Amino acid sequence: MNPQRSILYRYAELLASCKRARLTGTRGADEIFALQVEDCLPSIEFLPEKGRVIDVGSGGGLPGVVWAVYRPDLSVTLLDSVMKKCGAVKEIIDALEIHNVEIVCERSEDYAKTHREIFDMAGARALSSAGVTAELLSPLVKIGGKILTFKGEKVNDEISAVNGKWKILGLSEPSMKFYGGDDSSRCILTWEKVKKCPANFPRRTGLAGTKFFWE
């Protein structure tokens, strides 16, 4: 096991043993490592050459912790709105002595108002549908940057629902890269940030998931 995987296995052990907050639905270090940590590894190739990245709705720290371990040259922000989760993840990060991570406890809509278009990449895992995720992430990323999310078998339906209106958010059409084998429906969905996100985004908290920007 290489040094990065060794650190991440220890991370899985700490997630499994955490009593302060429920950080993952999977129990046991082996299962967390195999089903959660390793699932994030294909996203490493999309990371920028340098700069700042943010994991939105980070929860227990995935994929952001994986990014930080494999790319110590990047500044990684873990953003989540649940205080208990943020506190628990901070304890884990401190225990692992990972020094390129900042943990922020705030709603993404509020954080984007004060940290607008400063990141080179924003990513999310299991946050929401592709369209809602794009709305929440685009205001955080600078022109020339990228947004990324993990998707499964419903990805084509989620893309079709938006009806090609990604440019409203300053984004390109999405690209898909499947992983996990020939029979897998898992994919990484990415967009390029091609122009500034309009000033009316982010909208007020919770609106992205109830009044869709493309309708």
N, C-alpha and C positions, 0 to 999 in steps of 0.2 A: 504494500500500500504506500503510495507516494505521500510526501509530507502534507500536501493540501487535503488529501482524502483522510489522512489520520486526524487532522484538526476537525474536519467535518464529521467524522465518526464520533469524536468526543462531543461535538456540538449536538449530535443526535442523542447521545447519552444524557446530556444536560436537559434537552427538551423533554425526554422521556421521564426524567426524574423531577421535573419542575412541579412544585406544589403551590406556588404563588398564583399561577394562572393557567388556564387550559390553553396551551399554545398550538396543539395539533390534534386532529381527530384520530391519528394513528398512534397506537400504543406500542411501546417497546423500541429500543434503540435500533435493532436490526431492521424493523419494519419502517421506521422513520427514515433511516438512511437509504434503504432500497426504494421506497415508494415516494418519498418527499425530496430528500436531498439530491439523489441521483437524477430525479426528474428535472431538476433545475440546471444540470450541467450543460445541456445543449444550448442554453442561452448565452453561455460565456463567449461564443464566437461573435455575438452581435455587440459586445461592449465596445465603446469608443477607444481610440488609441490613448487618449488622455482625458482628464477633466473630472466632471462631477456626474454621478448617476443617482437616481432615487428609486426606491422600491415603495410603491404606494399601496396602502392597505397591507402592510408587511406582516402583521400578525406575529408569528413566532420567528420571523426573520428570513423568510424564503420568498424570492430568490436572493435577496440582498446580501445575506451572510455568505452565500456561495460566491457571489461576485467579489466581495471584500477579501475572501481567503485566496481566491485564484488571481486577483488583480490588486495587490497591495499598493500599486501606484495610483489607483483611483480613489477619489473621495466618495464614499457611499453613505447616503442618507436613508434611514429606515423610517417611514412615515406611517403612523397608525393612530387612531383616535381613542383607543382603549388604554387608559392609564395603567391598569394592572398588567396588561401585555407588555407595554413599553418598559415598565419597571423590571419585569421578569427577564426580558430580552437584554436589558442593560446589564443585569447581573451575569448573564451567560457570556456576553461579549467581554466583560471585564475579566471573567474567569479564564477565558480563552486568550486574553491579551491581544485582541484584535484592535489595532489602533487607528484604522482608517474609516471608522464607522461613527456616524452621528445618529442618535435616536431622537425623533421628534414626535411628540404626542399632540396631534392636531388633526382636524378634518382637512382633507385635501383641498376643498374649495376655499377654506380660509387661508391655508398655507400658500396657495398659489397667488393670492392677492398681494402677499408681501415678498414672494420669491418667484416672481414671474419671469419665465423664459430664461432661466439661468443654468439649466441642466443640459448636459450633452446627451443623456438618455434617461427616459423614465420607463419603468416597467411595473407590471402587476401580475400576480398569479391568483386566480380564483376571486377576482374583484367583482366583476359584473359582466354583462354582455359586451361584445366588441364595441358597439356604438357608444355605450355609456362609459366604458373604460377610456375610449379615445377622447371623449369630452373632458374627463377628469385629468388626463395626462397631458394633453396638448398644451394647456396654458403654462406648464412647468418647463417646457423644452424650448431651447433656442433654435433659430432657423439653422438648418443643416444638421440638426440632431435627429434623434430617432425615438419612437415609442414602441413598446413591446408588450405582448401579453401571451399567455399560454391558453390554448383552446383544445377542444375535443370534437366529438362527433357533430355538434350543432354549429360548427364554425361557419359553414356555408349559409345556413339560415340567418345567422347573425349578421353576416356581411350583406346578404341580399336585402335585409330589412332596412338598411341605411340608404339603399338605392343610389349608391355612388356619390353621396353628398359630403364626402370627407373634406373636400376643399373648403367647406364652411368653417372648419376648424384649423385651416392652414396645413392640411395633411395631404399626402399623396394617396393613391389607391393602396390598399394593404397587400403585402406579400406573405405567402404561407410557406413554411418549411416543416415537413412532417418528420417525425423521429419516433424511435421505439420499435422499428421493424416494419415489414411489409403489410402486416395486418393491423397496424396501429392507427388509430384516428387522432392521436395526439399531434399537435402542431404548435409552432411558434408563429404568431402573427406580428408583423412589423409594418410600421408606416414611417415615411420620411417627413420631417417638418420642412415644408417648402416655402412657407411664408408666415408672417406673424399671425397669431391667433387673435381674432377680434376682441376688442376691449370688453364686450358684454359676457365673455367667458373668463373665469368660471362664473356660472350663475349661482344663485343662493343655495345653501346646503340642502341636499336631497332632491333638488329639481331635476337633475340629470336622469334620475331613474324613474321619474313619474311623468315628465313632459319632455319627450325626446326631441333633440335638436333638429332631427331630420324630418319631422312631421309638420 
